[in-house]
Amino acid sequence: MKKLIFTFYVLLLCNSMYAQDSLNFDFEILKEKEAIGWSSFGNKEYNIVYDTAISQNGVTSASIEGNGNTDEFRVLTYTIPADFGGKK
């Protein structure tokens, strides 16, 4: 029984030591009304709005609002950091 409990604590410790950084997939981290890690490209006539009243997951959601007078587009993108440990 002691070995089982010891193994559980070792696994728990390993899991917490190698946990990944928190990524901002759901627009929760805002700075100056912009979501950290997110960027956009396309027609600047579209407005990107971060809303805390209506959300699907978490507290904040994002929407792209157009004026209806253009055939172009605007896109929100998020770059996932790739950090592969090892030697070069």
One Martini backbone bead per residue (centre of mass of N, CA, C, O) as a GRO file, in nm:
protein
   88
    1MET     BB    1   0.056   0.063  -0.020
    2LYS     BB    2   0.300   0.255  -0.002
    3LYS     BB    3   0.385   0.224  -0.299
    4LEU     BB    4   0.129   0.341  -0.423
    5ILE     BB    5   0.142   0.621  -0.291
    6PHE     BB    6   0.423   0.696  -0.392
    7THR     BB    7   0.358   0.674  -0.695
    8PHE     BB    8   0.140   0.888  -0.700
    9TYR     BB    9   0.321   1.128  -0.606
   10VAL     BB   10   0.526   1.111  -0.834
   11LEU     BB   11   0.326   1.156  -1.067
   12LEU     BB   12   0.220   1.427  -0.967
   13LEU     BB   13   0.492   1.573  -0.972
   14CYS     BB   14   0.557   1.531  -1.273
   15ASN     BB   15   0.308   1.673  -1.384
   16SER     BB   16   0.367   1.959  -1.253
   17MET     BB   17   0.655   2.004  -1.380
   18TYR     BB   18   0.542   1.938  -1.701
   19ALA     BB   19   0.361   2.162  -1.746
   20GLN     BB   20   0.201   2.363  -1.940
   21ASP     BB   21   0.132   2.642  -2.063
   22SER     BB   22  -0.089   2.890  -2.080
   23LEU     BB   23  -0.332   2.925  -2.318
   24ASN     BB   24  -0.529   3.163  -2.532
   25PHE     BB   25  -0.798   3.017  -2.670
   26ASP     BB   26  -1.045   3.200  -2.500
   27PHE     BB   27  -0.973   3.517  -2.455
   28GLU     BB   28  -0.894   3.575  -2.138
   29ILE     BB   29  -0.633   3.743  -2.223
   30LEU     BB   30  -0.617   4.087  -2.176
   31LYS     BB   31  -0.469   4.377  -2.363
   32GLU     BB   32  -0.591   4.655  -2.456
   33LYS     BB   33  -0.839   4.503  -2.600
   34GLU     BB   34  -0.647   4.243  -2.645
   35ALA     BB   35  -0.552   3.934  -2.734
   36ILE     BB   36  -0.326   3.723  -2.632
   37GLY     BB   37  -0.170   3.580  -2.930
   38TRP     BB   38  -0.349   3.737  -3.121
   39SER     BB   39  -0.426   3.780  -3.470
   40SER     BB   40  -0.471   3.982  -3.773
   41PHE     BB   41  -0.622   3.970  -4.104
   42GLY     BB   42  -0.718   4.202  -4.346
   43ASN     BB   43  -0.984   4.390  -4.338
   44LYS     BB   44  -1.012   4.689  -4.141
   45GLU     BB   45  -1.335   4.732  -4.153
   46TYR     BB   46  -1.332   4.521  -3.953
   47ASN     BB   47  -1.446   4.429  -3.634
   48ILE     BB   48  -1.301   4.346  -3.322
   49VAL     BB   49  -1.482   4.177  -3.059
   50TYR     BB   50  -1.491   4.166  -2.703
   51ASP     BB   51  -1.700   3.949  -2.505
   52THR     BB   52  -1.863   3.906  -2.169
   53ALA     BB   53  -2.175   3.833  -2.208
   54ILE     BB   54  -2.103   3.635  -2.457
   55SER     BB   55  -2.030   3.280  -2.423
   56GLN     BB   56  -1.907   2.946  -2.454
   57ASN     BB   57  -1.610   2.963  -2.310
   58GLY     BB   58  -1.599   3.114  -2.036
   59VAL     BB   59  -1.591   3.479  -2.052
   60THR     BB   60  -1.475   3.519  -2.349
   61SER     BB   61  -1.542   3.661  -2.671
   62ALA     BB   62  -1.530   3.660  -3.033
   63SER     BB   63  -1.583   3.906  -3.301
   64ILE     BB   64  -1.672   3.975  -3.646
   65GLU     BB   65  -1.747   4.292  -3.784
   66GLY     BB   66  -1.942   4.401  -4.049
   67ASN     BB   67  -2.079   4.636  -4.297
   68GLY     BB   68  -2.162   4.494  -4.594
   69ASN     BB   69  -1.960   4.658  -4.828
   70THR     BB   70  -1.781   4.387  -4.859
   71ASP     BB   71  -1.586   4.102  -5.002
   72GLU     BB   72  -1.408   4.072  -4.783
   73PHE     BB   73  -1.182   3.995  -4.503
   74ARG     BB   74  -1.137   3.860  -4.160
   75VAL     BB   75  -0.880   3.726  -3.933
   76LEU     BB   76  -0.817   3.500  -3.672
   77THR     BB   77  -0.503   3.423  -3.506
   78TYR     BB   78  -0.304   3.139  -3.370
   79THR     BB   79   0.005   3.070  -3.223
   80ILE     BB   80   0.167   2.775  -3.168
   81PRO     BB   81   0.403   2.681  -2.965
   82ALA     BB   82   0.719   2.530  -3.057
   83ASP     BB   83   0.871   2.306  -2.809
   84PHE     BB   84   1.144   2.102  -2.868
   85GLY     BB   85   1.316   1.904  -2.705
   86GLY     BB   86   1.672   1.909  -2.728
   87LYS     BB   87   1.914   1.866  -2.956
   88LYS     BB   88   2.102   2.022  -3.226
   0.00000   0.00000   0.00000
